[in-house]
Amino acid sequence: MKGRLLKYFVLIAGLQLLFASCTDDDLKKAAALNPDELRDSVSRTFKVDLTYSDSAKVKARGFAPVLDKVVPKKGGQYQEMPKGVKIDFYNEFLKKTGSITSDYAIMKESEKLTIFRRNVVVINDQITFNTEELTWD
């Protein structure tokens, strides 16, 4: 009988310790998150054809089926091409000198960095280069 009483005493003491450690809910004290504060601003453009020139001379033309310009609430803005991109490079006589294509690209404006991913193909007069990722700064 003493052993059985001791078991109940230990069980009750353990439950009291368990319930005594439970206090107020700290999640009620946390500030509520506003979904609009977390959401990035995204503008989407379809069938993009961009021309890059320097000193009134065409240097490159870029084509992308979809271009997303993302302006996050925190951090630098970037442009994303989720459906791929093709860029053709030209010399001063508007002769095509090379190209780069990929299935995905992201251009980080604040870092002045462009990252091409998935099936990247670089072609110029000397070589044809295939890779899965290429960083261009």
N, CA, C and O atoms as CSV, one atom per row, in Angstrom:
chain,resi,resn,atom,element,x,y,z
A,1,MET,N,N,0.816,-1.186,0.000
A,1,MET,CA,C,0.000,0.000,0.000
A,1,MET,C,C,0.863,1.256,0.000
A,1,MET,O,O,0.527,2.245,-0.650
A,2,LYS,N,N,2.016,1.214,0.756
A,2,LYS,CA,C,2.898,2.367,0.810
A,2,LYS,C,C,3.492,2.643,-0.568
A,2,LYS,O,O,3.632,3.808,-0.941
A,3,GLY,N,N,3.852,1.596,-1.348
A,3,GLY,CA,C,4.435,1.754,-2.673
A,3,GLY,C,C,3.452,2.408,-3.642
A,3,GLY,O,O,3.819,3.244,-4.467
A,4,ARG,N,N,2.210,2.004,-3.514
A,4,ARG,CA,C,1.175,2.549,-4.385
A,4,ARG,C,C,0.905,4.016,-4.057
A,4,ARG,O,O,0.717,4.826,-4.965
A,5,LEU,N,N,0.884,4.358,-2.805
A,5,LEU,CA,C,0.687,5.726,-2.364
A,5,LEU,C,C,1.856,6.603,-2.806
A,5,LEU,O,O,1.660,7.758,-3.185
A,6,LEU,N,N,3.058,6.062,-2.759
A,6,LEU,CA,C,4.253,6.800,-3.181
A,6,LEU,C,C,4.205,7.097,-4.685
A,6,LEU,O,O,4.605,8.177,-5.119
A,7,LYS,N,N,3.713,6.133,-5.479
A,7,LYS,CA,C,3.594,6.339,-6.928
A,7,LYS,C,C,2.628,7.483,-7.226
A,7,LYS,O,O,2.918,8.332,-8.069
A,8,TYR,N,N,1.482,7.514,-6.543
A,8,TYR,CA,C,0.515,8.588,-6.752
A,8,TYR,C,C,1.087,9.937,-6.323
A,8,TYR,O,O,0.860,10.952,-6.981
A,9,PHE,N,N,1.816,9.939,-5.236
A,9,PHE,CA,C,2.426,11.172,-4.749
A,9,PHE,C,C,3.428,11.722,-5.775
A,9,PHE,O,O,3.436,12.922,-6.049
A,10,VAL,N,N,4.262,10.858,-6.336
A,10,VAL,CA,C,5.254,11.275,-7.341
A,10,VAL,C,C,4.538,11.761,-8.603
A,10,VAL,O,O,4.946,12.757,-9.201
A,11,LEU,N,N,3.480,11.069,-9.009
A,11,LEU,CA,C,2.722,11.464,-10.189
A,11,LEU,C,C,2.081,12.828,-9.988
A,11,LEU,O,O,2.142,13.669,-10.885
A,12,ILE,N,N,1.473,13.067,-8.845
A,12,ILE,CA,C,0.820,14.357,-8.565
A,12,ILE,C,C,1.850,15.471,-8.476
A,12,ILE,O,O,1.612,16.570,-8.978
A,13,ALA,N,N,2.998,15.207,-7.844
A,13,ALA,CA,C,4.058,16.218,-7.735
A,13,ALA,C,C,4.592,16.554,-9.137
A,13,ALA,O,O,4.859,17.720,-9.428
A,14,GLY,N,N,4.750,15.554,-9.998
A,14,GLY,CA,C,5.230,15.797,-11.366
A,14,GLY,C,C,4.249,16.632,-12.171
A,14,GLY,O,O,4.656,17.527,-12.912
A,15,LEU,N,N,2.955,16.346,-12.031
A,15,LEU,CA,C,1.935,17.119,-12.743
A,15,LEU,C,C,1.902,18.565,-12.252
A,15,LEU,O,O,1.723,19.492,-13.042
A,16,GLN,N,N,2.077,18.753,-10.932
A,16,GLN,CA,C,2.098,20.110,-10.396
A,16,GLN,C,C,3.278,20.900,-10.958
A,16,GLN,O,O,3.137,22.080,-11.277
A,17,LEU,N,N,4.427,20.265,-11.081
A,17,LEU,CA,C,5.591,20.948,-11.658
A,17,LEU,C,C,5.351,21.280,-13.137
A,17,LEU,O,O,5.725,22.352,-13.613
A,18,LEU,N,N,4.734,20.359,-13.836
A,18,LEU,CA,C,4.447,20.577,-15.254
A,18,LEU,C,C,3.509,21.760,-15.443
A,18,LEU,O,O,3.773,22.629,-16.273
A,19,PHE,N,N,2.424,21.805,-14.689
A,19,PHE,CA,C,1.466,22.888,-14.829
A,19,PHE,C,C,1.994,24.202,-14.257
A,19,PHE,O,O,1.592,25.270,-14.718
A,20,ALA,N,N,2.860,24.152,-13.289
A,20,ALA,CA,C,3.417,25.375,-12.711
A,20,ALA,C,C,4.356,26.059,-13.703
A,20,ALA,O,O,4.513,27.280,-13.662
A,21,SER,N,N,4.985,25.284,-14.596
A,21,SER,CA,C,5.898,25.885,-15.575
A,21,SER,C,C,5.137,26.558,-16.713
A,21,SER,O,O,5.724,27.351,-17.449
A,22,CYS,N,N,3.871,26.269,-16.874
A,22,CYS,CA,C,3.070,26.911,-17.910
A,22,CYS,C,C,2.602,28.265,-17.408
A,22,CYS,O,O,1.922,28.352,-16.385
A,23,THR,N,N,2.960,29.309,-18.116
A,23,THR,CA,C,2.554,30.661,-17.720
A,23,THR,C,C,1.806,31.306,-18.872
A,23,THR,O,O,1.238,30.615,-19.718
A,24,ASP,N,N,1.806,32.619,-18.903
A,24,ASP,CA,C,1.094,33.356,-19.947
A,24,ASP,C,C,1.606,32.977,-21.332
A,24,ASP,O,O,2.749,32.551,-21.496
A,25,ASP,N,N,0.748,33.140,-22.306
A,25,ASP,CA,C,1.100,32.856,-23.694
A,25,ASP,C,C,1.886,34.034,-24.254
A,25,ASP,O,O,1.347,35.133,-24.394
A,26,ASP,N,N,3.169,33.807,-24.579
A,26,ASP,CA,C,4.015,34.877,-25.105
A,26,ASP,C,C,3.601,35.304,-26.510
A,26,ASP,O,O,3.920,36.417,-26.926
A,27,LEU,N,N,2.905,34.455,-27.242
A,27,LEU,CA,C,2.473,34.835,-28.588
A,27,LEU,C,C,1.446,35.963,-28.547
A,27,LEU,O,O,1.332,36.735,-29.500
A,28,LYS,N,N,0.698,36.062,-27.445
A,28,LYS,CA,C,-0.279,37.144,-27.325
A,28,LYS,C,C,0.430,38.492,-27.164
A,28,LYS,O,O,-0.123,39.534,-27.515
A,29,LYS,N,N,1.645,38.465,-26.637
A,29,LYS,CA,C,2.402,39.702,-26.437
A,29,LYS,C,C,3.138,40.129,-27.705
A,29,LYS,O,O,3.536,41.288,-27.819
A,30,ALA,N,N,3.323,39.231,-28.646
A,30,ALA,CA,C,4.056,39.546,-29.881
A,30,ALA,C,C,3.217,40.461,-30.767
A,30,ALA,O,O,1.989,40.371,-30.790
A,31,ALA,N,N,3.892,41.336,-31.489
A,31,ALA,CA,C,3.200,42.243,-32.392
A,31,ALA,C,C,2.666,41.459,-33.586
A,31,ALA,O,O,3.328,40.563,-34.109
A,32,ALA,N,N,1.475,41.810,-33.997
A,32,ALA,CA,C,0.869,41.135,-35.145
A,32,ALA,C,C,1.574,41.569,-36.427
A,32,ALA,O,O,1.953,42.731,-36.572
A,33,LEU,N,N,1.748,40.626,-37.355
A,33,LEU,CA,C,2.398,40.920,-38.625
A,33,LEU,C,C,1.358,41.369,-39.640
A,33,LEU,O,O,0.295,40.763,-39.776
A,34,ASN,N,N,1.680,42.418,-40.331
A,34,ASN,CA,C,0.816,42.912,-41.390
A,34,ASN,C,C,1.323,42.327,-42.708
A,34,ASN,O,O,2.462,42.599,-43.086
A,35,PRO,N,N,0.525,41.538,-43.417
A,35,PRO,CA,C,1.000,40.908,-44.660
A,35,PRO,C,C,1.461,41.914,-45.705
A,35,PRO,O,O,2.353,41.606,-46.495
A,36,ASP,N,N,0.874,43.116,-45.729
A,36,ASP,CA,C,1.281,44.123,-46.703
A,36,ASP,C,C,2.693,44.629,-46.449
A,36,ASP,O,O,3.371,45.070,-47.376
A,37,GLU,N,N,3.143,44.568,-45.190
A,37,GLU,CA,C,4.501,45.004,-44.870
A,37,GLU,C,C,5.537,43.997,-45.343
A,37,GLU,O,O,6.691,44.368,-45.561
A,38,LEU,N,N,5.163,42.743,-45.506
A,38,LEU,CA,C,6.094,41.704,-45.910
A,38,LEU,C,C,6.123,41.498,-47.422
A,38,LEU,O,O,7.090,40.946,-47.948
A,39,ARG,N,N,5.102,41.924,-48.111
A,39,ARG,CA,C,4.945,41.643,-49.526
A,39,ARG,C,C,5.839,42.548,-50.369
A,39,ARG,O,O,5.951,43.747,-50.114
A,40,ASP,N,N,6.475,41.948,-51.383
A,40,ASP,CA,C,7.274,42.701,-52.331
A,40,ASP,C,C,6.361,43.302,-53.389
A,40,ASP,O,O,5.283,42.777,-53.668
A,41,SER,N,N,6.802,44.395,-53.966
A,41,SER,CA,C,6.094,44.994,-55.084
A,41,SER,C,C,6.656,44.375,-56.366
A,41,SER,O,O,7.857,44.454,-56.620
A,42,VAL,N,N,5.794,43.766,-57.164
A,42,VAL,CA,C,6.226,43.089,-58.385
A,42,VAL,C,C,5.440,43.647,-59.562
A,42,VAL,O,O,4.212,43.721,-59.526
A,43,SER,N,N,6.169,44.039,-60.609
A,43,SER,CA,C,5.504,44.422,-61.849
A,43,SER,C,C,6.009,43.488,-62.946
A,43,SER,O,O,7.215,43.288,-63.090
A,44,ARG,N,N,5.089,42.922,-63.712
A,44,ARG,CA,C,5.413,41.907,-64.722
A,44,ARG,C,C,5.183,42.484,-66.116
A,44,ARG,O,O,4.173,43.132,-66.389
A,45,THR,N,N,6.157,42.224,-66.985
A,45,THR,CA,C,6.073,42.640,-68.377
A,45,THR,C,C,6.265,41.411,-69.257
A,45,THR,O,O,7.114,40.566,-68.974
A,46,PHE,N,N,5.477,41.313,-70.320
A,46,PHE,CA,C,5.563,40.180,-71.235
A,46,PHE,C,C,6.215,40.609,-72.553
A,46,PHE,O,O,6.102,41.761,-72.972
A,47,LYS,N,N,6.897,39.662,-73.193
A,47,LYS,CA,C,7.545,39.854,-74.501
A,47,LYS,C,C,8.446,41.087,-74.496
A,47,LYS,O,O,8.219,42.038,-75.244
A,48,VAL,N,N,9.456,41.058,-73.653
A,48,VAL,CA,C,10.367,42.181,-73.478
A,48,VAL,C,C,11.455,42.146,-74.549
A,48,VAL,O,O,12.033,41.093,-74.821
A,49,ASP,N,N,11.727,43.290,-75.149
A,49,ASP,CA,C,12.796,43.472,-76.127
A,49,ASP,C,C,13.549,44.734,-75.719
A,49,ASP,O,O,13.053,45.843,-75.918
A,50,LEU,N,N,14.749,44.574,-75.146
A,50,LEU,CA,C,15.525,45.705,-74.645
A,50,LEU,C,C,16.744,45.932,-75.536
A,50,LEU,O,O,17.349,44.983,-76.035
A,51,THR,N,N,17.090,47.192,-75.726
A,51,THR,CA,C,18.281,47.544,-76.487
A,51,THR,C,C,19.222,48.322,-75.577
A,51,THR,O,O,18.824,49.305,-74.952
A,52,TYR,N,N,20.480,47.871,-75.506
A,52,TYR,CA,C,21.497,48.553,-74.710
A,52,TYR,C,C,22.440,49.265,-75.663
A,52,TYR,O,O,23.005,48.648,-76.566
A,53,SER,N,N,22.609,50.569,-75.461
A,53,SER,CA,C,23.515,51.329,-76.308
A,53,SER,C,C,24.481,52.141,-75.453
A,53,SER,O,O,24.197,52.470,-74.301
A,54,ASP,N,N,25.618,52.451,-76.043
A,54,ASP,CA,C,26.634,53.257,-75.372
A,54,ASP,C,C,27.141,54.254,-76.400
A,54,ASP,O,O,27.585,53.858,-77.478
A,55,SER,N,N,27.083,55.523,-76.088
A,55,SER,CA,C,27.486,56.592,-77.002
A,55,SER,C,C,26.739,56.488,-78.325
A,55,SER,O,O,27.336,56.627,-79.393
A,56,ALA,N,N,25.453,56.247,-78.254
A,56,ALA,CA,C,24.550,56.160,-79.408
A,56,ALA,C,C,24.886,55.000,-80.336
A,56,ALA,O,O,24.517,55.031,-81.510
A,57,LYS,N,N,25.570,53.989,-79.841
A,57,LYS,CA,C,25.879,52.798,-80.624
A,57,LYS,C,C,25.283,51.579,-79.925
A,57,LYS,O,O,25.496,51.375,-78.730
A,58,VAL,N,N,24.545,50.782,-80.665
A,58,VAL,CA,C,23.916,49.593,-80.100
A,58,VAL,C,C,25.004,48.587,-79.731
A,58,VAL,O,O,25.838,48.229,-80.564
A,59,LYS,N,N,24.989,48.139,-78.490
A,59,LYS,CA,C,25.958,47.150,-78.004
A,59,LYS,C,C,25.311,45.783,-77.821
A,59,LYS,O,O,25.962,44.759,-78.030
A,60,ALA,N,N,24.033,45.756,-77.432
A,60,ALA,CA,C,23.363,44.476,-77.167
A,60,ALA,C,C,21.852,44.657,-77.257
A,60,ALA,O,O,21.318,45.749,-77.065
A,61,ARG,N,N,21.182,43.539,-77.556
A,61,ARG,CA,C,19.717,43.482,-77.516
A,61,ARG,C,C,19.326,42.257,-76.710
A,61,ARG,O,O,19.881,41.175,-76.897
A,62,GLY,N,N,18.377,42.433,-75.824
A,62,GLY,CA,C,17.913,41.342,-74.985
A,62,GLY,C,C,16.454,41.035,-75.221
A,62,GLY,O,O,15.645,41.933,-75.454
A,63,PHE,N,N,16.123,39.756,-75.160
A,63,PHE,CA,C,14.751,39.292,-75.365
A,63,PHE,C,C,14.368,38.376,-74.211
A,63,PHE,O,O,15.120,37.470,-73.852
A,64,ALA,N,N,13.201,38.616,-73.633
A,64,ALA,CA,C,12.703,37.764,-72.547
A,64,ALA,C,C,11.189,37.652,-72.666
A,64,ALA,O,O,10.509,38.662,-72.845
A,65,PRO,N,N,10.646,36.428,-72.568
A,65,PRO,CA,C,9.190,36.285,-72.630
A,65,PRO,C,C,8.487,36.922,-71.432
A,65,PRO,O,O,7.372,37.427,-71.562
A,66,VAL,N,N,9.145,36.899,-70.251
A,66,VAL,CA,C,8.567,37.478,-69.031
A,66,VAL,C,C,9.682,38.176,-68.265
A,66,VAL,O,O,10.760,37.616,-68.072
A,67,LEU,N,N,9.413,39.403,-67.831
A,67,LEU,CA,C,10.357,40.152,-67.002
A,67,LEU,C,C,9.615,40.649,-65.772
A,67,LEU,O,O,8.642,41.395,-65.889
A,68,ASP,N,N,10.070,40.239,-64.592
A,68,ASP,CA,C,9.489,40.692,-63.331
A,68,ASP,C,C,10.438,41.690,-62.684
A,68,ASP,O,O,11.602,41.374,-62.440
A,69,LYS,N,N,9.947,42.890,-62.405
A,69,LYS,CA,C,10.725,43.860,-61.650
A,69,LYS,C,C,10.222,43.804,-60.213
A,69,LYS,O,O,9.058,44.100,-59.944
A,70,VAL,N,N,11.097,43.427,-59.301
A,70,VAL,CA,C,10.733,43.214,-57.902
A,70,VAL,C,C,11.370,44.298,-57.047
A,70,VAL,O,O,12.581,44.514,-57.098
A,71,VAL,N,N,10.541,44.975,-56.262
A,71,VAL,CA,C,11.012,45.983,-55.316
A,71,VAL,C,C,10.631,45.501,-53.928
A,71,VAL,O,O,9.497,45.708,-53.494
A,72,PRO,N,N,11.569,44.852,-53.214
A,72,PRO,CA,C,11.250,44.341,-51.879
A,72,PRO,C,C,11.116,45.471,-50.856
A,72,PRO,O,O,11.642,46.569,-51.041
A,73,LYS,N,N,10.400,45.170,-49.777
A,73,LYS,CA,C,10.264,46.148,-48.697
A,73,LYS,C,C,11.625,46.427,-48.057
A,73,LYS,O,O,11.907,47.543,-47.621
A,74,LYS,N,N,12.460,45.388,-48.013
A,74,LYS,CA,C,13.808,45.541,-47.467
A,74,LYS,C,C,14.779,44.938,-48.476
A,74,LYS,O,O,14.523,43.863,-49.018
A,75,GLY,N,N,15.872,45.612,-48.725
A,75,GLY,CA,C,16.861,45.106,-49.661
A,75,GLY,C,C,16.758,45.813,-50.995
A,75,GLY,O,O,15.874,46.641,-51.214
A,76,GLY,N,N,17.682,45.469,-51.888
A,76,GLY,CA,C,17.746,46.108,-53.192
A,76,GLY,C,C,16.794,45.493,-54.194
A,76,GLY,O,O,16.449,44.316,-54.097
A,77,GLN,N,N,16.374,46.291,-55.154
A,77,GLN,CA,C,15.461,45.790,-56.171
A,77,GLN,C,C,16.225,44.949,-57.188
A,77,GLN,O,O,17.443,45.058,-57.322
A,78,TYR,N,N,15.485,44.116,-57.893
A,78,TYR,CA,C,16.097,43.257,-58.894
A,78,TYR,C,C,15.096,42.961,-59.993
A,78,TYR,O,O,13.888,43.134,-59.826
A,79,GLN,N,N,15.629,42.507,-61.127
A,79,GLN,CA,C,14.797,42.097,-62.249
A,79,GLN,C,C,15.018,40.610,-62.470
A,79,GLN,O,O,16.149,40.126,-62.487
A,80,GLU,N,N,13.921,39.903,-62.636
A,80,GLU,CA,C,13.982,38.451,-62.763
A,80,GLU,C,C,13.336,38.039,-64.079
A,80,GLU,O,O,12.278,38.546,-64.451
A,81,MET,N,N,13.982,37.122,-64.770
A,81,MET,CA,C,13.453,36.583,-66.022
A,81,MET,C,C,13.200,35.088,-65.832
A,81,MET,O,O,14.054,34.272,-66.181
A,82,PRO,N,N,12.046,34.718,-65.288
A,82,PRO,CA,C,11.794,33.330,-64.918
A,82,PRO,C,C,11.594,32.391,-66.103
A,82,PRO,O,O,11.742,31.178,-65.951
A,83,LYS,N,N,11.264,32.914,-67.266
A,83,LYS,CA,C,11.034,32.075,-68.450
A,83,LYS,C,C,12.221,32.089,-69.404
A,83,LYS,O,O,12.119,31.592,-70.526
A,84,GLY,N,N,13.339,32.648,-68.973
A,84,GLY,CA,C,14.543,32.642,-69.792
A,84,GLY,C,C,14.838,33.982,-70.432
A,84,GLY,O,O,14.043,34.920,-70.364
A,85,VAL,N,N,16.020,34.047,-71.066
A,85,VAL,CA,C,16.480,35.270,-71.693
A,85,VAL,C,C,17.454,34.922,-72.814
A,85,VAL,O,O,18.131,33.895,-72.766
A,86,LYS,N,N,17.516,35.789,-73.821
A,86,LYS,CA,C,18.518,35.686,-74.881
A,86,LYS,C,C,19.058,37.088,-75.114
A,86,LYS,O,O,18.289,38.031,-75.301
A,87,ILE,N,N,20.380,37.226,-75.104
A,87,ILE,CA,C,21.023,38.517,-75.331
A,87,ILE,C,C,21.974,38.356,-76.511
A,87,ILE,O,O,22.816,37.457,-76.522
A,88,ASP,N,N,21.836,39.231,-77.501
A,88,ASP,CA,C,22.729,39.260,-78.654
A,88,ASP,C,C,23.641,40.468,-78.525
A,88,ASP,O,O,23.187,41.559,-78.183
A,89,PHE,N,N,24.943,40.276,-78.802
A,89,PHE,CA,C,25.930,41.347,-78.718
A,89,PHE,C,C,26.343,41.767,-80.125
A,89,PHE,O,O,26.444,40.939,-81.030
A,90,TYR,N,N,26.582,43.077,-80.294
A,90,TYR,CA,C,26.898,43.626,-81.612
A,90,TYR,C,C,28.172,44.462,-81.545
A,90,TYR,O,O,28.511,45.026,-80.505
A,91,ASN,N,N,28.877,44.528,-82.696
A,91,ASN,CA,C,30.032,45.421,-82.792
A,91,ASN,C,C,29.566,46.778,-83.310
A,91,ASN,O,O,28.364,47.008,-83.443
A,92,GLU,N,N,30.509,47.684,-83.604
A,92,GLU,CA,C,30.134,49.029,-84.028
A,92,GLU,C,C,29.469,49.071,-85.400
A,92,GLU,O,O,28.847,50.073,-85.754
A,93,PHE,N,N,29.594,47.989,-86.181
A,93,PHE,CA,C,28.964,47.924,-87.500
A,93,PHE,C,C,27.637,47.153,-87.462
A,93,PHE,O,O,27.105,46.772,-88.504
A,94,LEU,N,N,27.123,46.934,-86.282
A,94,LEU,CA,C,25.888,46.197,-86.027
A,94,LEU,C,C,25.942,44.756,-86.538
A,94,LEU,O,O,24.924,44.175,-86.913
A,95,LYS,N,N,27.141,44.200,-86.543
A,95,LYS,CA,C,27.302,42.782,-86.862
A,95,LYS,C,C,27.244,42.006,-85.541
A,95,LYS,O,O,27.924,42.354,-84.576
A,96,LYS,N,N,26.434,40.964,-85.515
A,96,LYS,CA,C,26.294,40.155,-84.304
A,96,LYS,C,C,27.622,39.447,-84.021
A,96,LYS,O,O,28.152,38.732,-84.871
A,97,THR,N,N,28.151,39.661,-82.803
A,97,THR,CA,C,29.441,39.071,-82.432
A,97,THR,C,C,29.304,37.933,-81.437
A,97,THR,O,O,30.265,37.196,-81.215
A,98,GLY,N,N,28.145,37.772,-80.838
A,98,GLY,CA,C,27.962,36.705,-79.865
A,98,GLY,C,C,26.589,36.757,-79.236
A,98,GLY,O,O,25.796,37.660,-79.502
A,99,SER,N,N,26.319,35.756,-78.385
A,99,SER,CA,C,25.029,35.718,-77.693
A,99,SER,C,C,25.157,34.902,-76.415
A,99,SER,O,O,26.101,34.135,-76.226
A,100,ILE,N,N,24.182,35.095,-75.557
A,100,ILE,CA,C,24.058,34.299,-74.333
A,100,ILE,C,C,22.580,33.981,-74.147
A,100,ILE,O,O,21.729,34.860,-74.280
A,101,THR,N,N,22.281,32.735,-73.842
A,101,THR,CA,C,20.898,32.326,-73.571
A,101,THR,C,C,20.870,31.510,-72.291
A,101,THR,O,O,21.849,30.851,-71.940
A,102,SER,N,N,19.749,31.559,-71.603
A,102,SER,CA,C,19.556,30.736,-70.401
A,102,SER,C,C,18.069,30.579,-70.149
A,102,SER,O,O,17.253,31.333,-70.679
A,103,ASP,N,N,17.723,29.578,-69.324
A,103,ASP,CA,C,16.319,29.333,-68.984
A,103,ASP,C,C,15.827,30.211,-67.838
A,103,ASP,O,O,14.624,30.290,-67.588
A,104,TYR,N,N,16.763,30.879,-67.133
A,104,TYR,CA,C,16.408,31.741,-66.008
A,104,TYR,C,C,17.531,32.754,-65.833
A,104,TYR,O,O,18.701,32.435,-66.044
A,105,ALA,N,N,17.172,33.973,-65.448
A,105,ALA,CA,C,18.188,34.989,-65.153
A,105,ALA,C,C,17.648,35.946,-64.108
A,105,ALA,O,O,16.443,36.177,-64.013
A,106,ILE,N,N,18.565,36.498,-63.327
A,106,ILE,CA,C,18.213,37.517,-62.337
A,106,ILE,C,C,19.280,38.595,-62.381
A,106,ILE,O,O,20.476,38.303,-62.364
A,107,MET,N,N,18.834,39.853,-62.437
A,107,MET,CA,C,19.744,40.985,-62.482
A,107,MET,C,C,19.550,41.799,-61.207
A,107,MET,O,O,18.504,42.414,-61.000
A,108,LYS,N,N,20.574,41.792,-60.359
A,108,LYS,CA,C,20.522,42.523,-59.092
A,108,LYS,C,C,21.140,43.898,-59.317
A,108,LYS,O,O,22.355,44.027,-59.469
A,109,GLU,N,N,20.295,44.917,-59.337
A,109,GLU,CA,C,20.731,46.260,-59.696
A,109,GLU,C,C,21.688,46.866,-58.677
A,109,GLU,O,O,22.658,47.520,-59.062
A,110,SER,N,N,21.439,46.665,-57.391
A,110,SER,CA,C,22.282,47.278,-56.371
A,110,SER,C,C,23.683,46.667,-56.365
A,110,SER,O,O,24.653,47.344,-56.027
A,111,GLU,N,N,23.791,45.399,-56.733
A,111,GLU,CA,C,25.088,44.728,-56.755
A,111,GLU,C,C,25.736,44.773,-58.139
A,111,GLU,O,O,26.874,44.335,-58.308
A,112,LYS,N,N,25.011,45.303,-59.131
A,112,LYS,CA,C,25.473,45.325,-60.523
A,112,LYS,C,C,25.934,43.937,-60.953
A,112,LYS,O,O,27.058,43.746,-61.419
A,113,LEU,N,N,25.036,42.980,-60.782
A,113,LEU,CA,C,25.350,41.578,-60.992
A,113,LEU,C,C,24.194,40.910,-61.728
A,113,LEU,O,O,23.030,41.141,-61.400
A,114,THR,N,N,24.514,40.085,-62.719
A,114,THR,CA,C,23.502,39.296,-63.415
A,114,THR,C,C,23.893,37.834,-63.311
A,114,THR,O,O,25.038,37.466,-63.574
A,115,ILE,N,N,22.935,37.003,-62.925
A,115,ILE,CA,C,23.184,35.569,-62.771
A,115,ILE,C,C,22.277,34.827,-63.752
A,115,ILE,O,O,21.055,34.975,-63.720
A,116,PHE,N,N,22.888,34.036,-64.613
A,116,PHE,CA,C,22.167,33.201,-65.570
A,116,PHE,C,C,22.184,31.775,-65.033
A,116,PHE,O,O,23.224,31.296,-64.581
A,117,ARG,N,N,21.037,31.091,-65.079
A,117,ARG,CA,C,20.952,29.721,-64.553
A,117,ARG,C,C,20.205,28.820,-65.528
A,117,ARG,O,O,19.379,29.278,-66.319
A,118,ARG,N,N,20.515,27.530,-65.452
A,118,ARG,CA,C,19.873,26.457,-66.222
A,118,ARG,C,C,20.093,26.610,-67.725
A,118,ARG,O,O,19.615,27.560,-68.345
A,119,ASN,N,N,20.807,25.681,-68.279
A,119,ASN,CA,C,21.056,25.605,-69.722
A,119,ASN,C,C,21.637,26.898,-70.292
A,119,ASN,O,O,21.124,27.436,-71.273
A,120,VAL,N,N,22.696,27.385,-69.678
A,120,VAL,CA,C,23.339,28.615,-70.134
A,120,VAL,C,C,24.241,28.278,-71.321
A,120,VAL,O,O,25.066,27.367,-71.247
A,121,VAL,N,N,24.073,29.021,-72.413
A,121,VAL,CA,C,24.886,28.829,-73.617
A,121,VAL,C,C,25.457,30.190,-74.015
A,121,VAL,O,O,24.718,31.144,-74.254
A,122,VAL,N,N,26.794,30.258,-74.081
A,122,VAL,CA,C,27.490,31.468,-74.508
A,122,VAL,C,C,28.143,31.161,-75.843
A,122,VAL,O,O,28.882,30.185,-75.971
A,123,ILE,N,N,27.870,31.998,-76.837
A,123,ILE,CA,C,28.439,31.805,-78.172
A,123,ILE,C,C,29.120,33.103,-78.596
A,123,ILE,O,O,28.529,34.179,-78.513
A,124,ASN,N,N,30.374,32.990,-79.053
A,124,ASN,CA,C,31.041,34.119,-79.695
A,124,ASN,C,C,31.895,33.592,-80.841
A,124,ASN,O,O,31.789,32.415,-81.185
A,125,ASP,N,N,32.737,34.426,-81.439
A,125,ASP,CA,C,33.509,34.026,-82.615
A,125,ASP,C,C,34.449,32.858,-82.336
A,125,ASP,O,O,34.686,32.037,-83.222
A,126,GLN,N,N,34.992,32.769,-81.117
A,126,GLN,CA,C,35.988,31.753,-80.813
A,126,GLN,C,C,35.415,30.468,-80.209
A,126,GLN,O,O,35.900,29.380,-80.519
A,127,ILE,N,N,34.392,30.570,-79.353
A,127,ILE,CA,C,33.942,29.391,-78.610
A,127,ILE,C,C,32.424,29.322,-78.499
A,127,ILE,O,O,31.707,30.298,-78.717
A,128,THR,N,N,31.972,28.129,-78.152
A,128,THR,CA,C,30.610,27.901,-77.684
A,128,THR,C,C,30.752,27.247,-76.323
A,128,THR,O,O,31.397,26.207,-76.190
A,129,PHE,N,N,30.149,27.858,-75.310
A,129,PHE,CA,C,30.344,27.445,-73.925
A,129,PHE,C,C,28.999,27.094,-73.313
A,129,PHE,O,O,28.067,27.896,-73.383
A,130,ASN,N,N,28.873,25.902,-72.707
A,130,ASN,CA,C,27.653,25.465,-72.022
A,130,ASN,C,C,27.940,25.300,-70.536
A,130,ASN,O,O,28.979,24.761,-70.154
A,131,THR,N,N,27.021,25.764,-69.702
A,131,THR,CA,C,27.150,25.612,-68.251
A,131,THR,C,C,25.762,25.691,-67.621
A,131,THR,O,O,24.784,26.028,-68.288
A,132,GLU,N,N,25.692,25.382,-66.351
A,132,GLU,CA,C,24.414,25.477,-65.632
A,132,GLU,C,C,24.232,26.812,-64.928
A,132,GLU,O,O,23.103,27.200,-64.630
A,133,GLU,N,N,25.328,27.525,-64.656
A,133,GLU,CA,C,25.227,28.835,-64.005
A,133,GLU,C,C,26.397,29.704,-64.429
A,133,GLU,O,O,27.536,29.246,-64.524
A,134,LEU,N,N,26.087,30.974,-64.681
A,134,LEU,CA,C,27.102,31.942,-65.081
A,134,LEU,C,C,26.794,33.254,-64.380
A,134,LEU,O,O,25.662,33.736,-64.429
A,135,THR,N,N,27.797,33.836,-63.727
A,135,THR,CA,C,27.646,35.122,-63.053
A,135,THR,C,C,28.384,36.175,-63.857
A,135,THR,O,O,29.551,35.998,-64.206
A,136,TRP,N,N,27.703,37.264,-64.147
A,136,TRP,CA,C,28.269,38.317,-64.980
A,136,TRP,C,C,28.228,39.606,-64.158
A,136,TRP,O,O,27.154,40.077,-63.781
A,137,ASP,N,N,29.405,40.171,-63.886
A,137,ASP,CA,C,29.441,41.430,-63.139
A,137,ASP,C,C,30.086,42.526,-63.969
A,137,ASP,O,O,30.206,43.661,-63.507
